[in-house]
Amino acid sequence: MRRLPIYFLIDISESMIGEPIQQVEEGLSTIIQALKTDPNAIETVWVSIIVFAGQAKTIVPLQEIINFYPPKFPIGSGTSLSKGLGHLMFELRKNIVKTTAEKKGDWKPIVFLFTDGVPTDETKTAILEWRQNWQRTSNMVAISFGEETDTNLLSELTENVLHFKNTDATAYKQFFKWVTDSIKTNSVSVENNSTGFELAKLDGETISKINLTKTKHLTPLVDNNFVVLAAKCQNTKRPYLIKYKKRIVSNNLGGLDINTLSYRLVGAFQVDNTYFELSDNSNIDIKVNTEELNGAPTCPCCGNQFAFAVCICGKLHCIGDEEISTCPWCGNQGTYGSGEGGFDVNRTQG
C-alpha cells in the first residue's frame, strides 16, 4: 500500500501558551475525526506530529489515521527552527519508503509547519540541508500564526507561505477545516495517480498567501511579540508561565504623536516538567523592566494571591500570606515586601 505521509511540525514556544495551543490541540483532533470518515484518506493518509521549542520531539510517530489519538501538547522555551527541521528530516529519512525498481514507495510527504514567531537560533545550515535533500521530494506549507513571523525566512523553505489571522475560535475552526480539505484533496489526487500538489481554496480573510516580495528578515534571539516569564509554585513546585502580549499605544505629547511600547497581561498557565526538556539550555541573559508589564496574575497552580515574587536568585515564584516564603528554585527563605519603581526581571525567549 502506498502511503501519503502528513507531518505536522508545530511551534510550541512559550508564546503559544494559552488559547493558541488549546486551539491547535482541538483543531488537530477535528482534522483526524474528519479524515476518518473520508474513504480516500483512510486508505492513504498516515500522520505524524513533531513539536519544537528550544528542542524538538516527536509526540506522535507516523501512523495510520485510524490509530491516531489526539495528544496533549507540551510547551518549551525558545523557537529553534533549526532543531525542528533537523528532527523532521531525521523522521523523513527513517520513515519514508522510497520508490525502487521493484516497487513504488510512498507518495510525496506533505509537511504543515505552524509557527507564531521568530526563530531564536541560527537556521542557515538546516535550511540548506532541507533545500538540498527534501525540497523537491516533499511538499511543505508554512503557516504564520503571528503578525511578525519571519516570513522571508519561511520562503527559503517553500513557496507556500500563508498567513493565518487567528482572531477568534471561529477563525481557528475555519483554518483547520482548510487544512482538512487540503489533505482530502491530495488523498484523492494520489488515489487517482496524479502527481500534482494542490491546496484547498484560500478565503483571503482567515487564510491568505503572503506576498513574499514585501517581507524582510527579522532579527532572531527573542520573540518581542510577547513577554513570557517562567516561574514556579511555592507550594506544588510545579512550573508555570506568565504571558504578556505586546501593545503599542499612541500618545499625543505637546502636539507630537509618540508611540509607547508596553505588554498587557494575557494570563498565567501551568506547564509540566517537559517544559524544561524542550527548552533551549543556553544561558541567554534577556531581561524586561517591570514598568513595561501591565498586570499581575494569581498563581495558576495553588491560587496564591501573588504569582510574581522575585527571589534573590533572580527566579520568579508565588507567595501567599505566609510570614516566611521559600523559593522553590533555590530553597532560599525570606520575607517579601513591595516597593516603588520598576526593576529588571529575567524573561524567556518566547
N, C-alpha and C positions, 0 to 999 in steps of 0.2 A: 504494500500500500504506500503510495506517495503522500507525504505529509506536507501541509502548509504551516510551517512554524511561525508563531506570532510571539515576539518578545516585547514585553513592556519594560523599559528602562526608566525608572522613576526617581526623581529627585526627592529625597526625604530629609533635606536640610531643615534647620530649625524654623525657617520662615514658613514652612509648610504645616507647622503645628496648628491645631485647632480645626476650623471648618475645612480648609483645603484638603488635609489628609483624610478627614472623615468622608468628604465627598468623593475622593478618589477611591477609597475602600468600597463605598456603596456603589459607585459607578462601575468598577470592575466586576463586582458581583452581578450587577444588572446586565453587563455585556455577556458574561458567561451564561446566565439564565436564558438570554435571548438566543445565543448561538446553539444551546442545547435543543432548541425547538426547530432549528433550521436543518433540513436533511443534507444539504451540501456541506455545511460547516461541520456537522457532527461526523461526517465521513473523512474530512481532510484536515481540520484545524487542530493543531496542538499549541499549547500556551505555556509560556514561562514568564515569571516576574523577577526582575533584578532591581534592587534598590541601591542607591548610592548617596552618601553624605561625605564625611571625611574618608570613609572606607566604603567598599561595595560588597554586596552579599546577594546570593540567590535565595529568595524566600519561597519560590515555587519552581521546582525543576520542570523542564519541558515534559508535558504530559497531555494526554487526550482530554478534551474539554469535559467528557463525561465523568472523569475522575477529579475534576477541579473543585477545590473547596476554598472559598474566599478567605484570604489571610488577614491578620491584623498587621498594620504597617508600623514599623518602629520609626524612631526619629534619631538623627545623628547630627554632629556638629561639622560644619564646613560643606562645601559643594565641590567635591573632587570629581570633575567630569572625566579627567584622565583615568582615574581608577574605575569609574563606571564603565567607560568604553573598554578599558583593558579587561575587565571581568566579563563584559558582554562578548568580546572577541574570543576569550577563553571558552565560554559556553558554546559559542558557534562552532569553534574548532572541534570541541568534544562531541557535540550532538548532531550536527548536520550531516546527513547521508549524501555523499557526492555521487553524481552520475558516473558510471563506468561503462566499459564496452559490454558488460554482461547485463547490467540493469540500470534503470533510471533511478536517480536519487530524489531527494526532497525538492519541492518547489522552492523558489527563492524565498528566504525568510523575510518577514516584514517586522521592522522594529519601530515601535512608538516610543519616542523619547519625550518625557514630560519634565520640564524644569521651570522654575519660577524666579531664577536669579542669575547671578554672575558666577562663573567658576572661580574658586579660590585657590587654584593651583595652576601650574604650567601645563598646557594642553597640546602643544605643538607635536610632540612625539606620538601621542596616542592618535591624534587626528591624522597624522601622516600614515601611520600603520593602517588605520581604517580606510583611508583613500586608496592605498596600495593593494590591500588584501580583501576588502569587503564591500567597497562602494559599488562595484559592478556586479557583485554576486548576491546582493541583498537590496531590499528597499527600506529606506529609513524615512520616517515622518517625524520631524522635530516640532514640538508644540510649546510655545512660550505661554506660561501661565501668568506672567507678570508684565508690567508696562516697561520695565527697564532690563529685560533679559538681553544678553549679548547675542542678538540675532545674526549679526555678521559672522560671529564665530560658528554658530549653528549652520550657516550657509556653506561652510567649508566641509560639513559632513553630508549635506543633502540639499537638493534644490527644493524639497518640500518642507519649507519653514512656515509654520502657521501661528497665528495669534489667537488665543482663546480669551475672550473677555469674561472672566469669571466673576460676574456681577452678583449672582444670587443662585439659590438652589435650582431654579428653573433653567438657568443657563447651563449649569452642570448636567442636568438631565438631557438637554439638547446636545451638549458636547458628546456625552457618552453614547447617545443614540447615533450620532455621526460616526463615531469610532466603530460601533457595531455594524452599521450599514456598510462602512468601508471594508470591514473584514468579510462580511457576507458577499459583497460584490466580487472580491478576489477569490473567495472559495468557489463561487460559480464559475469564474473565469478559468481557474485551474481544472475544474471538473470538465470544462469544455475544451481542454488542452490549449487554451490561449496563454501566451507568454507575456501579455501586457500587464501593467500595474495601473490600477485605477482607484482613485479615492471617491467617496460619496460627494455629492454636490455640496459646496460651501454656501452658507446663507449670507455671508458677507457682514453679518452683525455679530452673532455669537462667535463664529469661527471665520477667520479671513486669512488670505495668503498675504504674507508680508512682502512689501516692496524692498528687496534687498539692496537696491541701489541707493537707498536713503539711510541705511543703517551704518553704525560705526562701532568699533571695538570699545568696550568698557574696561576700565582698569580693575583687575581682579584683586583679591586679598580679603575683602569683606563685602557682604551684600548690604548696601546702605538703604535699601527699600524698607528694611526692618531693623530694629534693635532687639536682640534676643539675649536674655541673661539666664545663666544656669545657676540653679540653687538647689539646696537640699532641705527636706523637712527635718526639724529638730527632733520630732517625736517618732516618726516612722523610718527616718534615714533614707527615704525614697527621694530620688531627684525629681525636680520639676523645672519648667521653663517659663519665664515671664516674657511675653511678647508685646512689642510696641510697633506701631505702623507709622511710617513717615507721613508728615503733614506739613505742607508749605503754606504759610499764612501771609497774605499781602497786607501791609500796614502803610498808612499814609502819615509820614512824619515831616512836618514843615513843608508840605507840598511835594515831597518826594515819595514815590512808591518803593517800599523796601520789603523784600521777601525774607521772612524768617523761617528757619527750619526747626521743627520740633517733632517729637514722636508721641503718639497717643496710645494709651494702654489698650491692647486687644484682650488680654486675659492671662491667667496663669494655668498651666496644663501639666498634669502628671505625665512622666515618662518612666520607662523601666531601665534596668541597667544595660540593656542593649544600646542605649544612647551612648555610653562610653565606648562600647565595642565598635560602633560605626562612626566614631568621631575622629577628626584629624588630631593626631597626637603631638604635632609640632607646637612648640611653645611660642605662640604669636601674641605679643602684648598689644591688645587693642582695647581702648577704653572709651567710655562715653561719660559726659558730665550729667549728673542728675538734674541739672537745670533744664536739660533738653527733653526730659522724660515727664510726661503728664499722666499722673495716676499711679496708684499703688494697690496691688491686689491683696486678698487674704490667701492663706496657704491652701492650695487645692488638695493637699494630702490629709491634713488634720484639722483644718479650719482655723488655725491660729490667726489672730487679727492682722498681724503684720508679716508679710512674706518677703519683706525687703530689708532685712537686717544685715549689716556688713561686719564680719569678724575682722580681727586684727590680721588674720592670714589673707585677707582680701576676698574671701569667698562669701557668697550670699546664703542666708538661711532664714527660716521663720522664727518668730518669737511670739509668746503669749503674755500672760500676766504673771509668769513666774519671776521670782526675785533674781535668781541666778540662771542664766541660759548657758547651754553647752553647744558649741559649734559642731555639727555632725561631720564636718570635713576634717578638722584638725584636733578636735577634742578640747579646745581651749574654753575655759569657763569665765564668765564675766557678767557685768550688769550693763544694760544698754540704755541709752538716752537719745534725745533728739537735739538737733542744733540748727542754726540758720545757715543759709548759703548752700551752694552746690558743692559736690565733690565727685571725683572720678571713680568709676567702678569698671571692673573687667566685663567686657561683652564677648559674645561668641562670634564666629564668622558668619553666622546666619545661613 
